[in-house]
Amino acid sequence: INFTHYEGERATHIALNANKQLNNFDSEKFIKLAIPNEGKLYPETYRIPKDFTADELVELMLETYTTKTTSIKDRLSAHPLKETGVLTLASIIEREANTIESMKIVSGILQGRMEAGMPLQADASIEYVLDKPLQELTPNDLEIKSPYNTYKNLGLPPTPIGNPGIDAIMAVLEPT
């Protein structure tokens, strides 16, 4: 089958889609394996057998991430945010912007806020905590007590909030 995992999608949503499309897919096992790798489950359309297992799907996504980022590996590790921070910021950008140009602009704004000691104030991190669409967020939602609340906490959230594609990753490395 063609199994599509979209840019910005989080591990729990990948599991739901896989459960619908794959025979006897173990969503709980997938989530257990995938959550620690959030940010590195590369978004792509994969051609896989209908009996693909949770282990195989996680392994394939991680291998694809490695392949797709090989040429920028040195840049990821040399960046002040290091690879995990780049992926965390890219995961926010993936949810906040929808074109390559807007991703680079949002990246520049968010990195400027961090350098100035300001909170990121990214709605996408609130969306992640509440699992609620951006358009449904209310002002009260921005008050939630969580390490992912980038209105209340300085810096990046503790982990990526989804799985960014190469355009969002590059926007962190080459912001406007």
C-alpha positions as CSV (number, residue, x, y, z in Angstrom):
1,I,0.0,0.0,0.0
2,N,1.0,3.6,-0.2
3,F,1.2,4.9,3.4
4,T,1.5,8.7,3.7
5,H,2.8,10.4,6.8
6,Y,2.5,14.1,6.4
7,E,4.9,16.9,7.5
8,G,4.2,18.0,11.1
9,E,2.2,14.9,12.0
10,R,2.8,13.5,15.4
11,A,3.4,9.9,16.3
12,T,0.0,9.3,17.8
13,H,-1.7,10.4,14.6
14,I,0.6,8.2,12.5
15,A,-0.4,5.3,14.7
16,L,-4.1,6.0,14.1
17,N,-3.6,6.1,10.3
18,A,-1.5,3.0,10.3
19,N,-4.1,1.2,12.4
20,K,-6.7,2.0,9.7
21,Q,-4.5,0.9,6.8
22,L,-2.3,-2.0,8.0
23,N,-3.4,-5.5,9.0
24,N,-3.1,-6.3,12.7
25,F,-1.1,-3.2,13.4
26,D,-0.1,-2.7,17.0
27,S,-0.7,1.0,17.7
28,E,0.4,0.9,21.3
29,K,3.7,-0.7,20.4
30,F,4.2,1.9,17.6
31,I,3.5,4.8,20.0
32,K,5.9,3.3,22.6
33,L,8.7,3.0,20.0
34,A,7.8,6.3,18.1
35,I,7.4,8.8,20.9
36,P,11.1,8.8,21.9
37,N,11.9,9.4,18.3
38,E,9.4,12.2,17.7
39,G,11.0,14.6,15.2
40,K,12.8,11.9,13.4
41,L,9.9,9.9,11.9
42,Y,10.4,11.2,8.4
43,P,7.3,12.4,6.6
44,E,7.0,10.6,3.3
45,T,4.7,8.4,1.2
46,Y,6.0,4.9,1.9
47,R,5.3,1.9,-0.3
48,I,4.9,-0.9,2.3
49,P,3.2,-4.3,2.7
50,K,-0.2,-4.4,4.4
51,D,1.3,-6.6,7.1
52,F,4.1,-4.1,8.1
53,T,4.7,-4.2,11.8
54,A,5.0,-1.3,14.2
55,D,8.8,-2.1,14.6
56,E,9.3,-2.1,10.8
57,L,7.4,1.2,10.3
58,V,9.4,3.0,13.0
59,E,12.6,1.6,11.6
60,L,11.8,2.6,8.0
61,M,10.9,6.2,9.1
62,L,14.1,6.5,11.1
63,E,16.2,5.2,8.2
64,T,14.5,7.6,5.9
65,Y,15.3,10.5,8.2
66,T,18.9,9.4,8.3
67,T,19.1,9.2,4.5
68,K,17.3,12.5,4.0
69,T,19.5,14.4,6.5
70,T,22.9,12.9,5.7
71,S,24.0,15.9,3.6
72,I,23.2,18.3,6.4
73,K,24.3,16.2,9.4
74,D,27.3,18.4,10.2
75,R,25.1,21.5,10.0
76,L,22.6,20.0,12.4
77,S,25.2,19.1,15.0
78,A,27.1,22.5,14.6
79,H,23.9,24.6,15.0
80,P,23.7,26.3,18.4
81,L,20.4,24.4,19.1
82,K,22.1,21.1,18.2
83,E,20.1,18.4,16.3
84,T,17.3,17.9,18.8
85,G,16.7,21.6,19.2
86,V,16.7,22.1,15.4
87,L,14.1,19.4,15.1
88,T,12.0,20.8,18.0
89,L,12.0,24.3,16.4
90,A,11.4,22.8,12.9
91,S,8.4,20.9,14.3
92,I,6.9,24.2,15.6
93,I,7.6,25.9,12.3
94,E,6.0,23.0,10.4
95,R,2.8,23.7,12.2
96,E,3.0,27.5,12.1
97,A,3.9,28.1,8.5
98,N,2.8,26.6,5.2
99,T,5.3,27.7,2.5
100,I,9.1,27.5,2.3
101,E,9.3,31.3,2.4
102,S,7.0,31.6,5.4
103,M,8.9,28.9,7.2
104,K,12.1,30.8,6.9
105,I,10.4,34.0,8.1
106,V,8.8,32.3,11.1
107,S,12.1,30.7,11.9
108,G,13.9,34.1,11.9
109,I,11.2,35.5,14.2
110,L,11.3,32.6,16.6
111,Q,15.1,32.4,16.7
112,G,15.2,36.2,17.3
113,R,12.8,35.8,20.2
114,M,15.0,33.2,21.7
115,E,18.2,35.3,21.3
116,A,16.4,38.2,22.9
117,G,15.2,36.1,25.9
118,M,11.6,36.3,24.9
119,P,9.0,33.5,24.9
120,L,8.4,31.9,21.5
121,Q,4.6,32.4,21.8
122,A,3.9,29.6,19.3
123,D,0.3,28.5,19.2
124,A,1.4,25.1,17.8
125,S,2.9,24.1,21.1
126,I,-0.5,24.7,22.8
127,E,-2.2,22.8,20.1
128,Y,0.2,19.9,20.8
129,V,-0.6,19.8,24.5
130,L,-4.3,20.1,24.1
131,D,-4.5,18.1,20.9
132,K,-6.8,20.8,19.6
133,P,-6.8,22.5,16.2
134,L,-5.1,25.9,16.1
135,Q,-8.3,27.6,15.0
136,E,-10.1,26.3,18.1
137,L,-7.6,27.7,20.6
138,T,-8.9,30.2,23.1
139,P,-7.1,32.9,25.2
140,N,-7.7,30.6,28.2
141,D,-5.9,27.8,26.4
142,L,-2.7,30.0,26.4
143,E,-2.7,29.9,30.2
144,I,-2.3,26.1,30.5
145,K,0.4,24.9,32.8
146,S,2.8,22.8,30.8
147,P,6.5,22.7,29.8
148,Y,5.1,22.9,26.2
149,N,3.4,26.3,26.8
150,T,5.7,28.6,24.9
151,Y,3.7,31.6,26.1
152,K,4.7,30.9,29.7
153,N,8.1,29.2,29.3
154,L,11.3,30.6,27.7
155,G,13.1,28.6,25.1
156,L,12.0,25.5,23.3
157,P,9.6,22.9,24.6
158,P,11.2,19.7,25.9
159,T,10.7,17.6,22.7
160,P,9.6,18.1,19.1
161,I,5.8,18.5,18.8
162,G,5.6,16.5,15.5
163,N,7.8,15.3,12.7
164,P,9.1,18.1,10.4
165,G,10.0,17.7,6.8
166,I,13.2,18.9,5.2
167,D,11.9,22.3,4.3
168,A,11.1,23.1,8.0
169,I,14.5,21.7,9.1
170,M,16.3,23.9,6.4
171,A,14.3,26.9,7.6
172,V,15.9,26.6,11.0
173,L,19.3,26.3,9.4
174,E,18.7,29.1,7.0
175,P,16.2,31.6,8.5
176,T,15.1,34.9,7.0
